[in-house]
Amino acid sequence: MENKFLDTLKTCQRVTGHKKQTIKEVMTIFNELGDEVPDFYGNGEVINNFEEIIATELGTDGSVFYPSGTMAQQIALRIWCDRNELLKVAYHPLSHLEIYEQDGLKVLHNIETILLGEKNRLFTIEDLKKLDQVSVVLFELPQREIGGQLPEWNDLVGMIKYCKERGFKTHLDGARLFECLPYYDKTAKEVVDLFDSAYISFYKGFGGITGAILAGSNDFLTESKIWKRRHGGDLYQLFPYIVSAQKKFELRKDRMKDYYQNAVKYAKMLNTIKGFKTIPEIPVSNMFHLYIDGEMLEITSQLVTTMEETNLGLIPSLRQNESGNFCEISIGDMFNEIGEKHIQKAIEVLKELRK
Amino acid sequence: MENKFLDTLKTCQRVTGHKKQTIKEVMTIFNELGDEVPDFYGNGEVINNFEEIIATELGTDGSVFYPSGTMAQQIALRIWCDRNELLKVAYHPLSHLEIYEQDGLKVLHNIETILLGEKNRLFTIEDLKKLDQVSVVLFELPQREIGGQLPEWNDLVGMIKYCKERGFKTHLDGARLFECLPYYDKTAKEVVDLFDSAYISFYKGFGGITGAILAGSNDFLTESKIWKRRHGGDLYQLFPYIVSAQKKFELRKDRMKDYYQNAVKYAKMLNTIKGFKTIPEIPVSNMFHLYIDGEMLEITSQLVTTMEETNLGLIPSLRQNESGNFCEISIGDMFNEIGEKHIQKAIEVLKELRK
């Protein structure tokens, strides 16, 4: 049934995400480039220029391009731990570092991790107050694994202030930073200003090929480059990632408000279907989680029927966790491309099937 | 003067290496690709297909594509150390891991390194016999930092046999493995068969964008993927590197004999110039080192004059080490493209200047 779902999805337009591009289409972004050596072990016009653009956007001394956020974040945390001579970090129990990285932080860097608060909610200043000494606290904005929730701005500022008082450095896991700026109604600089270091990703909301940026002070970044080489991330050439990141950043950074507003609209539509519940109920970024009551087989069959009748894929996948059947929804270009009315029709079909 | 050298070089055809390509030219290799998702966190047709091609070529169970050799080799050594419950590795004093990786192996993996033999020569079975217990010995073929020297085949086989008797695993740093096959007159499989694991690179002799392969048994590779994720090397997409690696591999793997024979010719030409000396005197791969007697400024001036008169760049750079002024020469497509006669003329000009 999962195969039937995926096979049918392949024939449909997806409401979520951006339009899929073939490799050939992706590669056309390189057509404008000149004849200069693009990059060479972290130097060269293509890489340095992009690092400068992002540093300016984030208001930091500089920034360094990394092949992955996994690498960039472990390194950021290690630097703060080394400076504080205490290999201890605090973060959310569902932080990317805790659940997706095969414990690289613990095994490669020997860093102890303290889980802040509980899995199914954001951590709060009360959770921070229970902490013994740590070197650095990692904040993930938005908190992906609970549907992209965000602390209210004042609460965030309060938590950062508290960390400063305690002498904790703060690092921003901003994999989806730009995606949450519209809700905060802040610039990237205003958010990043709160933190000692920040990471952002270019293949989430932006839709680049791969790659990440680590931003902060010059001394921090210089140190990070030593670790980048140690990790095997100081690649001979990174330009395919950088060029695509830059193009997609320029293309989509001003569309994030649109994605956010469409996520709010889409969640509202989905919540009218019986047994459908989004978390958060009203999204605060371009993403949310969707929980669906009932038996997996029956739900899948209803989704397949909806796709067959409407040619639209409302939901990109369906998984199970301890809270039930769920999926992650991220809104990109496709929502507007298909159009609200068309989407609403598919919603009605599914609604009818679940009456 | 260095700037003058580099500026003049830019206007010349280089005798060494391959023809430089613009980004646009590089990207045309993607034109033939289909519409399928190329790769996705280490899965997908593009990556799995290439890993299979290389595994077949090397005669191993399988192979895994890595963004860098730095990452692949640290991981290989760590696996052997873990299995032997001894974090100790032996390699040449000028191994890439010792001099170019900011001690990643030591700092991230806590592995102690034993330097085998002396900087300016290959290590021998006598050096191995002096070893206390280690988990793994790394062999670099050819040994880049001493001009790409190679142990004779029987000596290599003898050393491997000795390692087996002592219970040392053996890992091949085959960054330039294909480049040394013509001298050994062996297939890649015959060389790799000697070792427990092997790494090869795709941007040295092959001229790909970036990237490496780690090859070995299935259980070894499965374990290596966990470490790949820990290092932050399990990238969302690797296809730009993979596609270019595959194209260049197919293009150049049968040209290695040509490169090797031209390196022998070129070294012979250079050795006729007063104060010029190649190491090895007769190359055993497509590379060698060239030492030049005299004052750096004077040599540079002679090289610039030769370039101005002939429009050929005989030497790609000039550095100094404790043994004198030297450069690394690697032969690629350009030698044949320019042609022996034309090159010989430039040699005569330089010879005249240094009479």
Interface residues (C-beta under 8 A of the other chain):
Chain A: T22 I23 K24 V26 M27 F30 N31 L33 G34 D35 P38 Y66 P67 S68 G69 T70 M71 A72 Q74 Y100 E101 Q102 D103 G104 V107 L108 H109 Y203 I209 T210 I226 W227 R229 R230 H231 G232 G233 D234 L235 Y236 Q237 L238 F239 P240 Y241 V243
Chain B: T22 I23 K24 V26 M27 F30 N31 L33 G34 D35 P38 Y66 P67 S68 G69 T70 M71 A72 Q74 Y100 E101 Q102 D103 G104 V107 L108 H109 Y203 I209 T210 I226 W227 R229 R230 H231 G232 G233 D234 L235 Y236 Q237 L238 F239 P240 Y241 V243
